[in-house]
Every structure is written in structure tokens, then in C-alpha cells.
Amino acid sequence: MNSDRAVNNKVVNNIPKHYLLKKQTPKLKRKIAARQVALDRINQSGTRSLNSNLLGIALSGTASVEYDDNGSAASATTYDADLYIVGTAGATTVTIGMDVDAGATITGVDMATEVGPVTIAADMHDSSPDSTADNGEGNPVRNEDERRVTVSLDAPIGDATIGLDNSGDVTVSGTWGEITLTHTVKDGADSTAGSFSIAGMNVSLSNDGGDTTWTIGTTLSGVALALSSLGDVSAEFGLAGNMMTVSHVGDRASEIATVDATEVDAVHSKASEASFSTVSISRPLPSGATLSATYSTKDDSLTLKAAVAF
């Protein structure tokens, strides 16, 4: 940088001041042209250096501001801004997430690399909550370290992949035609998740320790419809340049706490919740942001939100 500045100063100082007060003589034109050539060379050198330093690094993020009148309760304004940095070197990728709206806080650090048919993935950030007190929402009983390493092998059995993490969980996943299936063998209850498409409908199924849930989605005349086993229904469609989403969330029964609090996935009890509906209208703005308004019958509230992603 200092050498560039020295060259730049030399080029500029090479033009006597009294030349600048006269009309552009041929000699002055030659000096100005030579100065421009030198400056272009400096700029090109700096650009190449910058591109070389940033090669393999991608930066993205999101930001939003939200105003919620909270129905009969006091209104509130919330802010959110997140940055994501992805660095790539060959077959190795590192992803770093940061929450930057109230100071810079790391939210995730992940690394993945490949060694032949083996993929190694490392979650290097523990994002588990500091408090495990019962909040009535079925939160974890214990604060488990969420950092882990998973080693996956592309097995020669169709498109199946076998994975093993440092906790001893074994996962087998693969895609066969229109069917995607994932089965995890773990300490406690095993889990299975699958999805497939049939007759224009997208179906997802999951079973975790005997508890089965499903969702069905399809599109009819430009309207995207979704239905779940929990009684949730949603419809999304375009309306005069806007996107409207109408949703109904079904009743949620209370759930008891895990009997054995020493289990890895033990949780507190969860309170019941009455059904409610929402109507949301969003519209992209010429500025690149998206403005949305959402009404909820849960607390008779109206929420306005402006968001952008880059």
C-alpha cells in the first residue's frame, strides 16, 4: 500500500503546478495521459490483490425490523440482523453465522470436508441455552454440549449414505426415485423420516420414538396448499403483486415431561395451546426489501415487518 502511495504521489507531483493553470498544451496532455495510465495500473494491481484475498469467501446476510402492536398488550419493536461467512478451499467448506443486531455473537461454526467417499462434518459451536429452567414450552431439562463430529460414508448400496457421529448415533439416508428416507439409530428411541411425491402431492412423514407426524402439500390453480397431522392448514397465493398466506394452527395438547430426566433428549412439560389463525400479506419493494403485514387471532395483533436478504 505504501509503495502504491509513493508511486501515486510521484506521478501527481510529476506535473508542475503552473501547468495546471494553463490551457492543456501537448506536453501537459502527455503528462496527464501518463498519469492516468499509471493510476490505472495501480488500481488494477489493487483489484487483483483484493480478488485474490477474497477468492473462496462468500458473504451473505439478513436484516429486519418488526413492529407488533400486541393486541391489548403493550406494543413492541424488535430488530434482527445476521451475517453468514462461507469459506471454501477445494472440497472443504467452513460456515460461520453471526447475530449482529445487539453486538456480534457467534451463532454457528460448521466445517465439512471430504476424503474420498468419506465426508467429515464438524459442528464446532455450542448453541445450547444457558438456562434449563422450565418455561412451559417443552424446553430441554439438561444443557447438553451440541458440538459434534459426524463421519458419513457413501455406501455402494444405491444412493444410500451411512453416517456415524461422536455420540454413537448411526444414520442411514438415501433417495430412490421419488422417495427420500432417513433412519437414525440412537440411544433411546430411534427416528425415521421420509418424503415422496405422488399424483402432484408432496408428502412428508416422520416417526420419533413412536410419535408419528405428517404433512401434505400440493398446488391447485396457483394456490399452494399444506395440511399437517397437527391440524395445521395453510394456503399461499399471489394477489395483485402481493403474496397472501392464510394459515390455521390447530389446538396443541399439553405434553408431560420426560419421565427419566437423565435421558439425553429429556424435556420439561409443555402447556396446551388453543388454535388460532393468521393472515399475512407481503410485497417486494423496488429498494430490494420486503414489506409484510400479519394479523393473528392468537392475541388479536397486527405485525408490520420490513426485511432484506443479501
N, C-alpha and C positions, 0 to 999 in steps of 0.2 A: 504493500500500500504506500509506504514512504517513497519507494523508488518511482511508483506511478506519479505521486505528487511532485517529485523532483523533475521528472520529465515534463509534466504538465506545466509547471512553473517556468521551466526553461523555454518551452515553446511559446508561452504567452509573453515572457519577457524578451523574447527574440524580436518582437515587434516594437520598435521605438514609439514612445507616446506621441511624438509630433506627427507620426504617420496617421494616427487615428483622428487628427484634427483636420486633415486634408481630404481632398477627394481621393477615391480609390485609384491610385496610379497602378500601372502594370506591376511595379515592384511590390506594392502593398498587396495586390491581388494574389501574387505568387506566395507571399508570406502567409496570407490568410488561408490560402488553399493548403499550404504545407502544414499549417497549424491544425486544420480540420482533419487532414489525413492522420496526423499524429494522435489527435484526440480519438478518432475512430479506432485506431489500433489499440489504444489504452482501454476503451470501452469493450472492444471485442475480447481482449485478454481477460478483463474482469468478468465478463459474462461466461466465458468458457470455464474460468475458475469456479464461479458460483454454481454453474450447472454440474460441474464435476463433484463439488461438495454435496449437492443436493440429490445426486443421482441415486435412485433407490429409496428415497424418502418421500412419503405422501402424507399430506396434512389435510384433515377434514374436521368438521365440527358442526354443532347445532347451537342455537340460542333462541330463547323465548321469554316473553313477559306475559303474565296472565293476571287478569283481574276477575275476582269471583265475589259476587255480591252476597253469597252465602245465605240467601233467603232472608229469614228473620234474624239471623245472627250477624255479627259484625263483618263487614266486607274485608277482603284481604288481597294483597298484590304479591305475587311470587315471581322470582326470577330464576332462570336456569341457563347455564352456558357450559358446553362441554367441548373438549378438543380431543382428537384422536390422531396419533402419530403412528404410521406404519413404515417400518424399515425393512427392506428386502435385500438380501445378498445371496444370489444363487437360489438354492432350494430352502433357504432359511428365512423366516419372517418373524419379526418382533412387533407386537402391537401394544401401544401404551394409551390408556384412557385417562383423562383428567377432568375433574369438575372445577371450573374456574370462575364461578359466579360469586363466590364468597371466599376468596383465597384459592390457591392452587392445591388441590387434593387429588392424589392418585386414586383412580377407581379400578384400574385393572392393568396388569402386565402379563402378557402371554407370549410365548415363543414356540414356534413349530419348525421342525427340520426333518429332513428325510435322509435315510441311509439305505439305499437300495429299496427293497419292498417294505421297509420298516419306517413308520412315521413316529416321531417323538414329539409330544406336546407337553409343555410345562406351563401351569398356571402359577405365577410367582407372586401373586398379591393376595393377601388375606383380607377379604372384604366382609367378613362376618361381623355382625353388630357387637358393640361393646357391652350392651345390656341384654340380659336374657330374662328380665322380669316379664311376668305375664301381662300382655297388653290386650288380651281378649280376641286376638286375631290369629291364633294358632301359631305364634312365633316359636322358634327353637328353644328347647329347655337348656341346652348347653352351647357354649361358644366354641364350635369346632374350627380348627385351622383349615381354611378352604384351599390352601396351596396343595398342589398335587402334580404328579407326573404320570402321563399315560403313554404307553407304548402300543402302537397298533401295527398289525401285520396284514398285508393284502394276501389273504389265503387263496390258493388255487382251487376255490370251490365256487365257480360262477363269479359274481361281483361281491362276494362277502368279505368283510373285514373283521378281524378279531383284535380286540383291544384289552389291555391289562393296565390298571393304574396302581399306584403305590399303596392303596388301601386294600387291594386284593380283589376289587370288583372286575369281573370279566364281561365284556360287551361284544356281542356278535351283531353286526348290521350289514345290510345289503339291499340291493334293488334288483328285482326280477320282473322285467316287463313294466307293468303299471303298478306294481306292488313294492313298497318300501317297508322293511321290517327291522326293528331294533329290539334285542333282548339282552337284559343285563342281569347277571347272576351276582348277587351281593349278599353281604352279611345281613340276615334278617329276611325280608320278603323280596323276591325277585320282581322285576318290572318288565313289561313288554309294551312296545308302541309300534303302530303300523299305520300306513296310509295307502289308499289306492283310488283310482278313478274308474267310474263305471257309468255308462249312459249319461255322460255330461255332468255327473256329480262327483265332487271330491270328498272322500270320507276319511276321517282320522279316528283311530281307536287307541286307547291306552288302558293298561291294567297295572296298577301298582299295589301289590300285596292283596289282590282280590278285589280292589275297588276299580271298577271299570267306568270309563267316560268316553264319549264320542262326540264328534262334530260332523255336520254335513253342510257342504257349501255348493251352490250352483248359481248360474246366471241365466235369467229369463228376461228377454226383451230389454237388455241393457241394465237390468237391476240385479245386483249381486246379493244373494240371499244366503243366510247362515243360520243353522239351528244346532243347538247342543243338548246333550243329555241332562244338563242342569236347568233346562227350561229357558235358556237364553235364545233370543231371536233378534236378528239384525237385517236391515235392508239398506243398501247403498246405491245411489243413482245420481246422475247428473241432472242439474236443474238450472237452465239459463246461465251457463258458465260457472255455476257453483256445484259443489258436491254436497249432497244431503245424505246423512246417515241417521236412520231411526232404529233405536235399539230398545229391547226389553230384557232386563236382568231378572231372572226368576228368584223365587224365595231360596234362601240358604238356611238349611237346618243347622242347629248347633252341633258342634263336634267335641267329643270328650278328649281329654288329654291322654297322651300315651301312657299306658299302664306302667310300663317299665321305663323309668326316666333315665336309665343308664344306656338305653339303646342309642345308636349313632344318630338316627333321624327322629329322636323323641321331640314332641311338640307340646305346647300348652293347649288348653281347651280353646274353642272358637265359638263366639257368641252367634246366635241366629241373626238373620238379616232379612228384612221384608223386601219384596220385589219392588222394582222401580223402573222407570223408562227415561230415555234421553232422546233429544233431537239435536243434531249438530249440523251446522251449515258452514262450509269452508270455501274460501276462494283465493286462488293465487293472485298476487298483486304484480304490477309491472316492475316494481322495485326488486322482485325476487323473493319477497317474504310471502307468507300465507296467513290470512286473517280468518279466524273461526269464531263462531258463537255457539255455545252449547247450553241447552236448558235441561235441567234434571228435576224429576218429580221426587227424588230422594229427599231433598231439602228445599224444593221449590226455588232453586237457584239458577242464575244466569252467569255464565263464564265467558269472558272475551279473551282471546289469545292471539298474539302475533308471534310467528315463529319463522325461522330461516335455517336452512341447511346448506352447507358448502363443502 
